[in-house]
């Protein structure tokens, strides 16, 4: 199929893009287009106006300071995937990107586009949730920052207003030497995940877990954090019994079902993938050095 007729706009500034969104009826923003164009071709989405953000240079790029990494929403997934500095500071992002589509789609796809699309099986929203990212938004009423936990409201639904644009993602990197892993199961490489698990671990000099993050994709109507599993990790020295308990807690969710797998199957995958992610994250983790007087 082909998309329904629409009018194309290519603003040169963020202010111009926001003004277009605020004044045009039934308008949609396009970033990389790797999800939206397919939806338009199937007429699942039928905007009357398409606002292309590709000419707004300020929306792209990686910006590091002492504590916060700011990634522009129009930064291509390929740039994130091959950034050596990002791989060092936020290795979970690079690990997850290996599962996102194919090289060709990552050349065009953007971080902000994936987050705004909010597919519950998508990898990048799940990673941002695991990292406690904050989403920078600009609209006609001004700018605001929304925690990733509050950004996704349901199936392909976000906190973005009709006249708002996602402009950047803020991430506070974990300590160098933390453990990380992203695991997923998909029918074919590059497909959206039937289920996936992101894990972050940090331990003290005795190997006791001081900080943990466990997030799942594909099992519910949005990416979800497994707070119960994280609580069970903190204060523990990781072994197979702890891993089994945490994986069981992670998989104890009200899962959804579809043609790719029912709820029982998705809960099983959540347990299996969390187990694998915990083992890999543990193998990558270095403990903190003991402080000396």
C-alpha positions as CSV (number, residue, x, y, z in Angstrom):
1,X,0.0,0.0,0.0
2,X,0.9,3.7,-0.2
3,X,0.4,6.4,2.3
4,X,-2.6,8.6,2.3
5,X,-2.0,12.1,0.9
6,X,-0.2,14.5,3.2
7,X,1.6,17.9,3.1
8,X,5.4,17.8,3.8
9,X,7.1,20.4,5.9
10,X,10.9,20.8,6.5
11,X,11.4,23.4,9.2
12,X,15.0,24.8,9.7
13,X,14.6,25.5,13.4
14,X,13.1,23.9,16.5
15,X,10.9,27.0,17.0
16,X,9.5,26.7,13.5
17,X,8.8,23.0,14.0
18,X,7.0,23.7,17.3
19,X,4.9,26.4,15.7
20,X,3.9,24.1,12.9
21,X,2.8,21.4,15.3
22,X,0.8,24.0,17.3
23,X,-1.0,25.3,14.3
24,X,-1.5,22.4,11.9
25,X,-4.3,19.9,12.3
26,X,-3.4,16.2,12.3
27,X,0.3,16.7,12.1
28,X,3.0,14.2,12.8
29,X,6.8,14.6,13.4
30,X,9.1,12.4,11.4
31,X,12.6,11.6,12.6
32,X,14.4,8.7,11.0
33,X,11.1,7.4,9.5
34,X,12.0,3.7,10.0
35,X,8.7,3.1,11.9
36,X,6.4,5.9,10.9
37,X,6.8,5.5,7.2
38,X,5.9,1.8,7.4
39,X,2.8,2.7,9.5
40,X,1.8,5.3,6.9
41,X,2.2,2.8,4.1
42,X,-0.2,0.4,5.9
43,X,-2.4,3.4,6.7
44,X,-2.2,2.6,10.4
45,X,-1.1,6.3,10.6
46,X,-2.6,8.9,8.3
47,X,-1.3,12.4,9.1
48,X,-2.4,15.3,7.0
49,X,0.9,17.1,7.7
50,X,4.4,15.5,8.0
51,X,7.0,17.7,9.8
52,X,10.6,16.5,9.1
53,X,13.1,17.3,11.8
54,X,16.1,16.4,9.6
55,X,17.2,19.9,9.0
56,X,17.4,21.0,12.6
57,X,21.1,20.5,13.5
58,X,20.7,21.3,17.2
59,X,18.7,18.1,17.7
60,X,21.7,15.9,16.8
61,X,24.9,15.0,18.6
62,X,26.4,13.5,21.8
63,X,27.3,15.9,24.5
64,X,29.3,14.8,27.6
65,X,30.0,16.7,30.8
66,X,31.2,15.5,34.2
67,X,28.0,13.8,35.2
68,X,25.4,13.8,32.5
69,X,25.4,12.6,28.9
70,X,23.0,14.4,26.6
71,X,22.0,12.7,23.4
72,X,20.1,14.8,20.8
73,X,16.9,13.2,19.7
74,X,17.9,13.2,16.0
75,X,21.2,11.4,16.7
76,X,21.3,8.4,14.4
77,X,21.5,5.0,15.9
78,X,24.6,4.3,13.9
79,X,26.5,7.2,15.6
80,X,25.5,5.9,19.0
81,X,26.5,2.4,18.0
82,X,30.0,3.4,16.9
83,X,30.8,6.1,19.5
84,X,33.9,4.9,21.5
85,X,33.2,7.4,24.3
86,X,29.6,6.2,24.6
87,X,30.6,2.6,24.6
88,X,32.9,3.4,27.5
89,X,30.4,5.4,29.5
90,X,27.1,3.7,28.7
91,X,28.0,0.2,27.3
92,X,24.4,-1.0,27.7
93,X,23.3,1.2,24.8
94,X,25.8,-0.3,22.4
95,X,24.9,-3.9,23.6
96,X,21.2,-3.2,22.9
97,X,21.8,-1.6,19.5
98,X,23.3,-4.9,18.2
99,X,19.6,-6.1,18.3
100,X,18.0,-3.1,16.7
101,X,16.9,-3.7,13.1
102,X,19.7,-4.0,10.6
103,X,22.7,-1.8,9.6
104,X,20.6,-0.1,7.0
105,X,17.8,0.9,9.4
106,X,20.3,2.0,12.1
107,X,21.9,4.3,9.5
108,X,18.6,6.2,9.4
109,X,16.8,5.4,12.6
110,X,17.2,7.9,15.5
111,X,17.1,7.6,19.3
112,X,14.3,10.1,19.7
113,X,12.3,8.4,17.0
114,X,12.4,5.1,18.7
115,X,11.4,6.6,22.1
116,X,8.5,8.6,20.6
117,X,7.2,5.6,18.7
118,X,7.1,3.7,22.0
119,X,6.8,0.2,20.6
120,X,6.6,-2.0,23.7
121,X,9.1,-4.5,22.1
122,X,11.7,-1.9,21.2
123,X,15.1,-2.1,22.7
124,X,16.1,1.6,23.1
125,X,13.1,2.6,25.3
126,X,13.9,-0.3,27.5
127,X,17.6,0.7,27.9
128,X,16.6,4.3,28.7
129,X,14.2,3.0,31.3
130,X,16.9,0.8,32.8
131,X,19.3,3.8,32.9
132,X,16.7,6.1,34.6
133,X,17.1,8.4,31.6
134,X,15.3,11.8,31.5
135,X,13.5,13.0,28.4
136,X,13.8,16.6,27.4
137,X,10.7,17.9,25.7
138,X,9.9,21.3,24.1
139,X,6.5,22.5,23.1
140,X,4.4,25.7,22.6
141,X,4.2,26.0,26.4
142,X,8.0,25.8,26.9
143,X,10.5,23.1,27.9
144,X,10.1,20.3,30.5
145,X,12.0,17.1,31.5
146,X,10.1,13.9,32.1
147,X,11.6,10.8,33.8
148,X,11.6,7.8,31.5
149,X,9.5,5.9,34.0
150,X,6.7,8.5,33.4
151,X,7.3,8.9,29.6
152,X,5.6,5.7,28.3
153,X,1.9,5.7,29.2
154,X,0.7,2.5,27.5
155,X,0.8,0.8,24.1
156,X,2.6,3.2,21.7
157,X,1.6,6.1,23.9
158,X,3.9,8.6,25.5
159,X,3.8,11.8,27.6
160,X,4.3,13.9,24.5
161,X,1.6,16.5,23.9
162,X,0.2,17.1,20.4
163,X,2.4,20.2,20.1
164,X,5.5,18.9,21.8
165,X,8.8,17.5,20.4
166,X,11.3,15.2,22.1
167,X,14.6,17.0,21.8
168,X,17.1,15.1,23.9
169,X,17.8,12.3,26.3
170,X,19.7,12.8,29.5
171,X,21.6,9.9,31.0
172,X,23.7,9.7,34.2
173,X,26.3,7.0,33.4
174,X,26.9,4.3,36.0
175,X,30.4,3.8,37.6
176,X,33.1,2.6,35.2
177,X,33.4,-1.1,35.8
178,X,29.7,-1.8,36.4
179,X,28.1,-4.9,34.9
180,X,25.7,-4.7,32.0
181,X,23.8,-7.0,29.6
182,X,21.0,-6.9,27.1
183,X,19.4,-10.1,26.1
184,X,16.5,-10.7,23.8
185,X,14.6,-13.4,21.8
186,X,13.2,-12.5,18.4
187,X,11.9,-14.8,15.6
188,X,14.6,-13.5,13.2
189,X,17.6,-11.2,13.8
190,X,16.4,-7.6,13.5
191,X,12.8,-8.3,14.2
192,X,11.2,-6.7,17.3
193,X,11.8,-8.7,20.4
194,X,9.2,-11.3,21.6
195,X,10.8,-10.5,24.9
196,X,14.0,-8.8,26.1
197,X,15.9,-8.1,29.4
198,X,18.3,-5.3,30.3
199,X,20.4,-5.6,33.5
200,X,22.8,-3.3,35.2
201,X,24.8,-4.2,38.3
202,X,27.3,-2.5,40.6
203,X,29.0,-4.1,43.6
204,X,31.3,-3.0,46.4
205,X,34.8,-4.3,47.2
206,X,33.3,-7.4,48.9
207,X,31.2,-8.3,45.8
208,X,27.9,-7.2,47.5
209,X,25.5,-5.7,45.0
210,X,24.9,-2.0,45.9
211,X,22.9,-1.0,42.9
212,X,20.8,-2.9,40.4
213,X,18.5,-2.3,37.5
214,X,16.3,-4.8,35.7
215,X,14.0,-3.8,32.8
216,X,12.0,-5.9,30.3
217,X,10.6,-5.3,26.9
218,X,8.0,-7.2,24.8
219,X,6.2,-8.7,27.8
220,X,3.7,-5.9,28.5
221,X,2.1,-2.9,26.8
222,X,5.3,-0.8,27.5
223,X,8.8,-1.5,28.8
224,X,8.8,-2.2,32.5
225,X,11.2,-2.0,35.4
226,X,11.2,-5.0,37.8
227,X,11.5,-3.2,41.1
228,X,11.0,-6.4,43.1
229,X,13.8,-8.1,41.3
230,X,16.1,-5.1,41.9
231,X,15.3,-5.1,45.6
232,X,16.2,-8.8,45.8
233,X,19.6,-8.1,44.3
234,X,20.7,-5.3,46.5
235,X,22.7,-6.4,49.5
236,X,23.5,-9.9,48.0
237,X,26.6,-11.6,46.6
238,X,25.4,-12.9,43.3
239,X,25.3,-16.7,43.0
240,X,23.0,-19.2,41.1
241,X,20.4,-19.3,43.9
242,X,20.1,-15.5,43.9
243,X,20.0,-15.4,40.1
244,X,17.2,-18.0,40.1
245,X,15.2,-16.1,42.7
246,X,15.6,-12.7,40.9
247,X,14.7,-14.2,37.5
248,X,11.6,-15.7,39.0
249,X,10.6,-12.3,40.4
250,X,11.4,-10.6,37.1
251,X,9.1,-13.0,35.2
252,X,6.2,-12.7,37.6
253,X,4.4,-10.1,35.5
254,X,1.0,-9.6,34.0
255,X,2.2,-10.3,30.4
256,X,0.4,-9.8,27.2
257,X,-0.1,-12.3,24.4
258,X,-0.3,-12.1,20.6
259,X,0.4,-14.3,17.5
260,X,4.1,-14.5,18.5
261,X,3.5,-15.9,22.0
262,X,1.0,-16.0,24.7
263,X,1.4,-14.6,28.2
264,X,2.7,-17.8,29.7
265,X,5.4,-18.0,27.0
266,X,6.4,-14.4,27.5
267,X,6.8,-14.9,31.3
268,X,9.0,-17.9,30.6
269,X,11.1,-15.8,28.2
270,X,11.4,-13.1,30.8
271,X,12.8,-15.5,33.4
272,X,15.2,-17.1,30.9
273,X,16.5,-13.8,29.5
274,X,16.9,-12.2,32.9
275,X,18.9,-15.3,34.0
276,X,21.2,-14.9,31.0
277,X,21.5,-11.1,31.5
278,X,22.4,-11.5,35.2
279,X,25.1,-14.0,34.4
280,X,26.6,-11.8,31.7
281,X,26.4,-8.6,33.7
282,X,28.0,-10.3,36.7
283,X,30.9,-11.5,34.5
284,X,31.5,-8.0,33.2
285,X,31.4,-6.3,36.6
286,X,34.5,-5.2,38.5
287,X,34.1,-4.5,42.2
288,X,34.9,-1.1,43.7
289,X,38.3,-0.8,45.2
290,X,38.5,-0.8,49.0
291,X,39.2,2.7,50.4
292,X,42.3,3.0,52.5
293,X,42.8,5.5,55.3
